[in-house]
């Protein structure tokens, strides 16, 4: 027995496969395992009340506990399977579309709050992280699937700092996480929240398939630090200062440095007071 209303979720958003766990290692790991053993039909949804080994970008730990919303969604028509003459969708754009969907969904739950997206796919509220996305691809004998892992802080409280969750984080990064309950004082039904997010996710994936540049435009409108001085740290630890200009058509970050325009496809971003 879990806190999720599986019947209500399926009535609003039919699935070929759905699992609801009280605790699991990782919803993405579970979805990937099932796909590799041809034991999962899409669209599919894996939900967990808590994860013991949840992870985010670059294998960072994603903390989840009572009141958080953690799930993985496998779309029925994979955005990476090119079924017509158009080029395949860059995988980075799936992450952008997913972050945009979560941001829009949270804004519909709490219309008075200003949700922003920090590249590549952290959803922020009041300069603190409220949601994260991990998109992974799985290739089988017949198809290429996308697994979209989403973690949202809904009703959690007393969360540790991001550095406490994962010692590998740079101390300059935004150090705090937040939740809807912490900011608003209200409790939100997790079943209602996941339905709202899934509806928005389906909408953004549909737009991505038809008009990828529309997703880029929408993402840029919600982009945190746009036209601001930032420091970008690569996975190797190399740093680059510049002005954040926005997102490129393939999901990269466009950075204007002192000498040229750089396009960055992996890393983390921190705001600077100035470029001096």
C-alpha positions, 0 to 999 in steps of 0.5 A: 500500500502506498500514498499514490492513487494508482487508479486515479493516475491511470484514469487520467493518463493510461499506461501500458505498464505502471509500478508503484513502490514504497521504496526502490533503489532508483526508478530510472534503474528499474525502468532500464532493467525492464527495458533491457529484459523486454519486460516493459511496454510503453508508455510506462511509469515507475513511481517510488515514495523514496529512493535509496540510490537516486541519481541526477546529472553526472551520477550525482546523488538525488535525495528523496524522502517522505513527501517528495515525488520521484518517478520515471516515465517512458514515452510511447513514441520515443523522440529519438526514433526518426519516423520521417524525413526530419533529422533526429531530435538532439537528446539534450532537447529532451532534457530541456523539454522535460524541465520546461514541463515540470516548471510549467506544471509547478506554476499551474499548481502554484500560479503566484510563484516564479519558477525558473530553469537553470541549465541544463535542467534544474527547476528553481524557486527562490534561487533554490532547487526544487526539481531535477531531471535525468534523461537516459537512452536505452537501446534494445533489439527493436527500438531506442527508448527514452527514460525520463527520470524526474524528482520534485520536492513537493511536501518534503521538509528539513532537506539537507543542503545539496553539498550534504547530499553529494560531496562532489558538488562545487561549494559555489553552486546553489547550496539549498534545496526547497519544496512547495510545502516549505515555500507555500505552507500548503500540502499538495496531493502527490497523485494530483501533482504527478498527473499535472506533470505528466500531462504537461510532459506529454504536451512538451514532448509533442511540441518537441517532435513537431517544432523543436525550436519552439521548445528552445524558445520557450526554454530561453524565456524561462532560463535563469541567468540569461544575459547575466555573468556566469561561471561554467564548470565542466565535468572535468573541473575546467571553468569558463567565465562569460555572459549567458546568451541562451540555449542553442538549437541542439540544447547547448549553452551559448556563452559569450567570453572575452574573445568569442562565443563558446557553445557548452554541452555539459557542465554546471552554471553559477551566477557571478557578480561581474566578469572582472 
